[in-house]
Amino acid sequence: MKRISIFLQVVLVLIGVGALAFMLWEPHVEGRNVHSTLFEIYFNDPFLAYAYIASIPFFMALYQAFKVIGYAGQNKVFSQAAVKAMRTIKYCAISIIGFVAVGEIFIMLGNSDDHAGGVFIGVLITFGSVVIATAVLMFERFLQKAVDIKSDND
């Protein structure tokens, strides 16, 4: 179990590093920023700043998942700390849904003629966050019941 836990933690770190690298690389190759300076890319685009702020719950959820997998590797998955971490992941998924909803409004009110791509990506992110929030809610309830039963038996 310890080896699987370490493997899954490495996978989570790679996901986090990949997401961060994508967030830093993508604005440089975006259509309107191809020939822009770094100042123009990062300080003239309020949506990019919003995207960076909205990514905070994603990285918080990855960290909490890292902790839960660590608890599983230490055979402490049925603890109140694991339940708290699952609850935090649930709240992070819900806040991502909120950030995406506000971002969709920002995209729809923008002066672009092509909103479809941004709206579709927002729908995909929202769908994924809803699935994660629902799954984590189920796991959180299961863990809370297991922790309650464990504390009654101790």
GUDOKE-56995 format. One line per field, with one value per residue (C-alpha): residue in one letter; x, y, z; chain. Coordinates in steps of 0.001 Angstrom, whole numbers, plus 500000, padded with zeros to 6 digits. Example, Ala and Ser with C-alpha at 12.3 -4.5 7.8 and 13.67 -1.06 7.14 Angstrom:
residues 2
res: c(A,S)
c1: c(512300,513670)
c2: c(495500,498940)
c3: c(507800,507140)
chain: c(A,A)
END
This chain:
residues 154
res: c(M,K,R,I,S,I,F,L,Q,V,V,L,V,L,I,G,V,G,A,L,A,F,M,L,W,E,P,H,V,E,G,R,N,V,H,S,T,L,F,E,I,Y,F,N,D,P,F,L,A,Y,A,Y,I,A,S,I,P,F,F,M,A,L,Y,Q,A,F,K,V,I,G,Y,A,G,Q,N,K,V,F,S,Q,A,A,V,K,A,M,R,T,I,K,Y,C,A,I,S,I,I,G,F,V,A,V,G,E,I,F,I,M,L,G,N,S,D,D,H,A,G,G,V,F,I,G,V,L,I,T,F,G,S,V,V,I,A,T,A,V,L,M,F,E,R,F,L,Q,K,A,V,D,I,K,S,D,N,D)
c1: c(500000,502892,504314,500964,500538,503925,503164,499839,501482,504077,501255,499549,502787,503225,499649,500304,503591,501995,499050,501381,503618,500583,499293,502626,503223,499783,499485,502655,501237,497672,496600,496506,499661,502042,504089,503415,505963,505761,504394,501605,500721,500538,499426,497001,494774,492491,491070,494531,494862,491414,492422,495483,493390,490765,493449,494174,491329,492602,496065,494593,492519,495601,497451,494551,494373,498123,497465,494612,496783,499494,496995,496084,499752,500078,496853,495259,492601,489830,490703,489128,492037,491183,487532,488574,490809,487948,485656,488238,488451,484657,484683,487502,485486,482456,484553,485992,482411,481758,484939,484096,480553,481896,484488,481729,479914,483175,483574,479967,480154,483466,483766,484721,482587,483628,482457,481881,485350,485579,482061,482688,485882,483965,481237,483843,485563,482219,481152,484439,484148,480567,481636,484561,482440,479794,482324,484167,480871,480122,483631,483462,480191,481570,484750,482809,480625,483704,485425,482299,482128,485848,485564,482577,484596,487644)
c2: c(500000,502332,501937,502631,505677,507055,506382,508224,511130,511352,511352,514217,516210,515655,516806,519948,520697,520062,522365,525114,524769,524937,528034,529789,528609,528987,532817,533133,531131,532402,534007,537620,537383,535768,538915,540621,541414,539816,543049,543169,539515,539610,543164,544032,540972,540963,537560,536004,537410,536038,532618,532572,533506,530918,528216,528508,526124,523583,523536,523490,520437,518728,519334,517966,514895,514475,514489,511965,509605,510039,509102,506011,505061,505378,503404,506517,507013,506493,509586,512960,514609,512626,513640,517286,517017,515487,518301,520843,519120,519327,523058,523600,521857,524000,527181,526149,525889,529418,530801,529170,530585,534101,533490,532410,535684,537534,535686,536258,539991,540338,541935,538752,537242,533686,532669,528999,527691,529440,528445,524803,524654,526196,523589,520794,522188,522630,519078,517685,519744,518581,514951,515439,517298,514562,511739,513463,514113,510382,509473,512126,510715,507181,508205,510163,507147,504929,507378,507492,503695,503495,506023,504128,500900,502501)
c3: c(500000,500743,497217,495581,497795,496784,493111,493332,495127,492354,489791,491643,491724,487983,487365,489396,487646,484254,485040,486265,483216,480921,482700,482251,478661,477074,477186,475092,472182,472317,469042,470165,472309,469818,469214,472570,475257,478703,480129,477547,478125,481913,482680,479876,480201,483259,482262,482609,486120,486904,485552,487816,490853,489897,489742,493468,494480,491941,493493,497005,496054,494621,497886,499922,497666,498215,501969,501700,499690,502325,505029,503018,502781,506561,507167,508687,506040,508600,510576,511131,509263,506123,506429,506767,503691,501698,502807,501640,498246,497976,498750,496244,493514,494327,494239,490866,489589,490862,489293,485967,486069,486584,483857,481479,482152,481489,478176,477117,477846,475989,472582,470726,467998,468911,472375,471637,472470,475821,476782,475842,477920,480809,480485,480491,483588,485328,484488,485813,488989,489566,489170,491557,494116,494029,494340,497164,498954,498849,500059,502783,504118,503976,505808,508418,509167,509362,511714,513895,514035,514793,517611,519074,519060,520707)
chain: c(A,A,A,A,A,A,A,A,A,A,A,A,A,A,A,A,A,A,A,A,A,A,A,A,A,A,A,A,A,A,A,A,A,A,A,A,A,A,A,A,A,A,A,A,A,A,A,A,A,A,A,A,A,A,A,A,A,A,A,A,A,A,A,A,A,A,A,A,A,A,A,A,A,A,A,A,A,A,A,A,A,A,A,A,A,A,A,A,A,A,A,A,A,A,A,A,A,A,A,A,A,A,A,A,A,A,A,A,A,A,A,A,A,A,A,A,A,A,A,A,A,A,A,A,A,A,A,A,A,A,A,A,A,A,A,A,A,A,A,A,A,A,A,A,A,A,A,A,A,A,A,A,A,A)
END
